[in-house]
Amino acid sequence: MKMILDNLGTVLAIWFGVMSVILFFMMQHDKRLSRRHGHRISERALFLLAIFGGALGGILGMQIFRHKTQHPNFYLGFPLLALLQWGAVIWLLL
């Protein structure tokens, strides 16, 4: 049983890492679109990626690109999701 949980933690860590990279670059792209007044990525799409594991990348994207930093759903929601997601990974790996 322990071996199954160890593998699950590793798989989740990889999944969350990949999703975080994707959301990080989506935050960058959306910031670029906002400056050009282009067709934007919906907040719903950004939040769904965070829910499905990309919250840490969303936090980094918010800070590095100064994007969505005034929206409580993002500056409160992304850190809470990241804490839950990475807390689960750490718990599964221990």
C-alpha positions in Angstrom: 0.0 0.0 0.0 2.8 2.4 0.8 4.4 1.9 -2.6 1.1 2.8 -4.3 0.9 6.0 -2.3 4.5 6.9 -3.0 3.9 6.5 -6.7 0.7 8.6 -6.4 2.6 11.4 -4.8 5.2 11.3 -7.5 2.6 11.3 -10.3 0.7 14.2 -8.6 4.0 16.2 -8.3 4.7 15.7 -12.0 1.1 16.5 -12.9 1.1 19.7 -10.8 4.4 20.7 -12.2 3.3 20.4 -15.8 0.0 22.2 -15.1 1.9 25.0 -13.3 4.2 25.5 -16.3 1.2 25.7 -18.5 -0.7 28.2 -16.3 2.5 30.3 -15.9 2.8 30.8 -19.6 -0.9 31.3 -20.0 -0.7 34.1 -17.4 2.2 35.6 -19.5 0.2 35.3 -22.7 -3.0 36.8 -21.1 -0.9 39.8 -19.8 0.5 40.3 -23.2 -3.0 40.2 -24.7 -4.3 42.7 -22.1 -1.6 45.2 -23.1 -2.5 44.8 -26.8 -6.2 44.9 -26.1 -6.6 41.5 -27.8 -9.0 38.7 -27.2 -8.3 37.6 -23.6 -8.1 34.2 -21.9 -11.1 33.9 -19.6 -10.6 34.1 -15.9 -12.6 30.9 -15.7 -10.0 29.1 -17.9 -7.2 30.4 -15.8 -8.9 29.3 -12.6 -9.7 25.9 -14.0 -6.1 25.3 -14.8 -5.2 26.3 -11.2 -7.9 23.9 -9.8 -6.5 21.1 -11.9 -3.0 21.5 -10.5 -1.5 24.7 -11.8 -2.0 27.0 -8.8 1.8 27.4 -8.1 2.4 28.4 -11.7 -0.5 30.9 -11.4 1.1 32.4 -8.3 4.4 32.8 -10.0 2.8 34.2 -13.1 0.8 36.7 -11.0 4.0 37.9 -9.3 6.4 37.9 -12.2 4.0 39.5 -14.8 2.0 41.6 -12.3 -1.1 40.1 -13.7 -4.5 39.6 -11.8 -2.9 40.9 -8.6 -5.9 43.0 -7.8 -8.4 40.2 -8.1 -9.2 38.6 -4.7 -10.3 35.3 -6.4 -6.7 35.1 -7.7 -4.6 36.5 -5.0 -6.5 34.5 -2.4 -7.6 31.5 -4.4 -4.3 30.5 -6.1 -2.3 30.4 -2.8 -5.0 28.3 -1.1 -5.2 25.9 -4.0 -1.4 25.6 -4.1 -1.2 24.9 -0.4 -3.8 22.2 -0.7 -2.2 20.7 -3.8 1.4 20.6 -2.7 0.4 19.7 0.9 -1.3 16.6 -0.6 1.9 15.8 -2.5 4.1 16.2 0.5 1.7 14.1 2.6 1.7 11.3 0.0 5.4 11.3 -0.3 6.1 11.1 3.5 
